[in-house]
Amino acid sequence: MRRLRRMLDLMRGRMDSALSDALIGQLEATKEGAWLAMAMIGGEMGRTDAHERMREIEHRGDTYRAALVEELADALVTPIDREDLFRLSRFIDDVLDSLRDFVRESYLYRIKGQRRFAPMLDQVVMGIEALEESVRALAARPSAVGTDALEAKKIGGNIRRMYQYEIARIFSEELTSEAMKERELVRRLEIVGMAIGDAADAIADGAMKR
């Protein structure tokens, strides 16, 4: 019965619920990682606690990714190409991995004035939410997939531009060891923006091939 229901959903152009649940779970873990980074730079959570908590979040994201790979192996039909679904999951994983690196390097570097990263992290949260909307659209509103994916792509571009402005600011001042640590952290957030853009491309590419 479950297999029949899955087949009927796919024939209607809807996302298999098991695949959708795995991707949404992965995105929710990634969004939680972004909020944790926000709490850390805002002083609501200590660096050590954030570092420990991020390990748990990363493990949960990995669990959802493994579930997606398992479902893809068993699925007879997928709403978009398996390759595009796999790419999407991999790029979401890249977002979470880079957020993990941001938190870990903040823990190691102990730089001051971390609140300056808040605007970039705000955009990261918005980008993840746009990806989540796009994945939900695959399940229920296939015609809206492209719009949501485009929004995520734009946000990824915004993050990269913000990175450029931050680098310009850093290089306009004395290049102290503190400044170089800031550069490393802001670079991590640029990588997050790139991965959000890549994930949006994977969804858009898959939707275009339908």
Buried (B, 14 or more C-beta within 10 A) or exposed (E): EEEEEBEEBBEEEBBBBBBBBBBBBBBBBBBBBBBBBBBBBEEEBEBEBBBEBBEEBBEBBBEBBEBBEEBBEEBEEBBBBBBBBBBBBBBBBBBBBBBBBBBBBBBEBEBEEBEBBEBBBBBBBBBBBBBBBBBBBBBEBBEBBBBBBBBBBBBBBBBBEBBEEBBEEBEEEEEEEBBEBBBBBBBBBBBBBBBBBBBBBBBBBBBEEE
